Each structure stands twice: as C-alpha cells, then as structure tokens.
Amino acid sequence: MSTKIQADEISSIIKERIDNFELNVDINETGKIISFADGIAKVYGLNNVMAGEIVEFENGARGLAQNLEESAVGIVILGTSEGLREGTSCKRLGELLEVPVGPETLGRVVNALGEPVDGKGTVATTEKRLLEDKAPGIMARKSVHEPLQTGIKAIDALVPIGRGQRELIIGDRQTGKTTVAIDAIINQKGQDVKCIYVAIGQKASTIANIVGALEAANAMEYTTIVTANASESSALQFLAPYAGVTMGEYYRDNGQHFNRL
C-alpha cells in the first residue's frame, strides 16, 4: 500500500525548517582591508566594532580601531605590519585595549602594551586596566598639598613642585632635561613614591643607559620604564604616555604616590 504525500504537507515542512534554521555566522564580526598605508588600515565590515577595540588580522597582527566611518573602519596597527595588504581579513576580539598594572611592573622595562622588553620573562600581574579610562571628577580630586623634592637644590629652592602637580621640563637638546628627570627618580628612594619613566622616540642604547644608571643607584626597585623607541611604530609611540599614566593611576587609586616623567 503506497502513501501519497500532499503538496501542502511538503510546503509546510519546508516552511517549518526555514523558520527554525539558525545561522551562526555573524558577518558583522569580520572585515577585509580595502586600503593600507603608513601603519593605518582601512577595513570594510566590522559594523559593530567599538572605538578603542582590539582587532586581529589573519596573520596574527593586531590593531586598534580608531576612526569609525559609515562605510569603513580605520585600524591603527600595533607593532609590525608585515604581511598586511589589501584583502587581508580581520576579526573583532570584543576587548578594549588594556595594559597590566600593579607592583609587579616595578623594576621592569615594558613597551606601550605592557609587554616586557628587558629579557626578564613575563610580567606576572593579576590586574589590567583600560588604557583610556574615565578621569575622576573635579570634586573627587584633592588639591596639591605635599611637596616633591627633585634632589637638585636650585630647582627645589626656586620652583615649588608638589605631588599631584604637572611640571614641564623644557629646553634645547643636550641641556640636561633627562638628567633632571633621572636625578628626581633617584631622589625618591625611601620616600614611598613609585616612579614611571616614559621614553618616546629615543634610541634603544639611550634607554639602556638610563636603566643602567637607575640600577646602579638601586632606583629600579620602585621604577617602571615604558619605552617606545625610535624603531617602534608611530601607534606605539602615541600610546606609550597613556600606558604610563594608566600604570600610575593604579597607585593613585590604592592610596599611594607615583611620579611619571
């Protein structure tokens, strides 16, 4: 005995399967490079990407979403851009840029992403912070009320510098600006002040000399050096001061003092 299948039964089954069909591929989470130059990639796609979000390219390189346009997204390449070209795909990671913070960074030399560059192994921190976090309001801040000595008598006698104050060291080349900063760091020994030195666009040999001077004075035990030397990409040089401030704000929020130079 044969069973005859009605056409309306077949159509109802097909409609039911279409209604229950789930497509797990999200086209908004991936994109492709449509142009690339000077460490900046313009990517089509990534419709839901956030400003400051990390994206990863198919060759493992990472970038930072900055310019959110209607038809494309501007991605700043973090680190090397080797292997990136038009048509290279990338994907969202769903993470904003963070850097490791904490006392574990003291005595270390790290890059703008908080990655160690001193050959002493990983920085075993337990906490990370957003690189661009919201600043505390005016009412939440305390006025400058405590002095900060640099150890240079002429400066300490003539220029009142306080903890929590911004102070600009300005001058021509070879006039001793770095020396003032290094002496100020060395003078904080035993003062319960954490120091962060951000070196941007300097030669690697110059940074090595600074590390050597601080180690000779036993000052690296309370100092972190964030470096983006002349050979680094412009993106990392741009992010380096933000990283230094973020690392210092950890001490501020834990009731400690820090000095960023």
Buried (B, 14 or more C-beta within 10 A) or exposed (E): EEEEEEEEEEEEEEEEEEEEEEEEEEEEBBBBBBEBEEBBBBBEBBEEBEEBBBBBBBBEBBBBBBEBEEEBBBBBBBBEBEEBEEEBBBBBEEBBBBBBBBBBBBBBBBBBBBEBBBEEEEBEBEEBBBBBBEEEEEEEEEEBEEEBEBBBEEBBEEEEBEBBEEEEBEEEEEEEBBEBBBBBBBBBBEEEBBBBBBBBEBEBEBBBBBBEBBEEBEBBEBBBBBBBBEEBBBBBBBBBBBBBBBBBBBBBEEEEBBBBB
